[in-house]
Amino acid sequence: MGEGVSPADVIRVFKAHRVSTYLVDEKTHKYTLERDDFMETVILTDEVVSRYLQYFKRKLKIPIHHFWHPEQAEKDCECETDE
C-alpha cells in the first residue's frame, strides 16, 4: 500500500461522521455520499490518496487523522452522539 487508505476505511469514517454512503456501481467503485446539504458521487478505488482525503476533510469537516485511524473516528463520534 502507498500513501493512501483503503476504501473500506474511508467508508467507516464516513459512517462514523454520519455521511450516508450508497454504492452506485460495483464495477467502477462509484459511491454517492450524502450529509445535510452535501451530495456528491465519487469513485473510491483500491487506494484513496491523500489529496482526495484532504478534499473530504474540507468539504465534510472530518479530521484528517480519522481516515488513517477509523477506529478513532468511531470512538470520537460515538462520544459526540451520547451527549
ZIDAPE-V858147 format. One record per residue. N is the residue number from 1. OMEGA is omega in degrees with one decimal (none if undefined). D_CENTER is the distance of its C-alpha to the mean C-alpha in whole Angstrom. Layout:
N_OMEGA_D_CENTER + N_OMEGA_D_CENTER
This chain:
1_-177.4_18 + 2_-173.7_18 + 3_-176.2_16 + 4_179.2_12 + 5_-177.5_10 + 6_176.5_10 + 7_179.2_8 + 8_177.8_9 + 9_178.2_7 + 10_179.7_4 + 11_175.3_5 + 12_179.6_7 + 13_177.4_5 + 14_-179.2_4 + 15_178.6_7 + 16_-179.2_9 + 17_176.1_8 + 18_171.9_10 + 19_179.2_8 + 20_179.4_10 + 21_-180.0_9 + 22_176.8_12 + 23_-177.8_13 + 24_-176.9_16 + 25_-176.8_17 + 26_-178.4_17 + 27_-177.7_19 + 28_-179.5_17 + 29_-178.5_14 + 30_-179.6_13 + 31_169.9_11 + 32_180.0_11 + 33_178.6_9 + 34_169.6_11 + 35_-178.6_11 + 36_-178.1_15 + 37_178.9_16 + 38_173.2_13 + 39_-176.7_13 + 40_175.0_12 + 41_-176.0_12 + 42_175.0_11 + 43_179.6_12 + 44_-176.5_10 + 45_-176.0_13 + 46_-179.0_14 + 47_178.5_12 + 48_-172.8_10 + 49_-174.8_12 + 50_-179.4_12 + 51_178.6_13 + 52_177.4_10 + 53_176.7_8 + 54_177.2_11 + 55_178.7_10 + 56_177.4_7 + 57_-178.6_9 + 58_-174.8_12 + 59_-172.6_11 + 60_178.8_9 + 61_178.8_11 + 62_177.5_8 + 63_-173.7_11 + 64_-178.3_10 + 65_178.2_11 + 66_-179.6_9 + 67_177.8_7 + 68_180.0_11 + 69_-176.8_11 + 70_177.4_9 + 71_177.4_13 + 72_177.0_13 + 73_-179.9_10 + 74_179.0_12 + 75_-178.3_15 + 76_-177.0_15 + 77_176.8_13 + 78_179.7_16 + 79_180.0_18 + 80_-177.9_18 + 81_179.8_18 + 82_-175.9_21 + 83_none_23
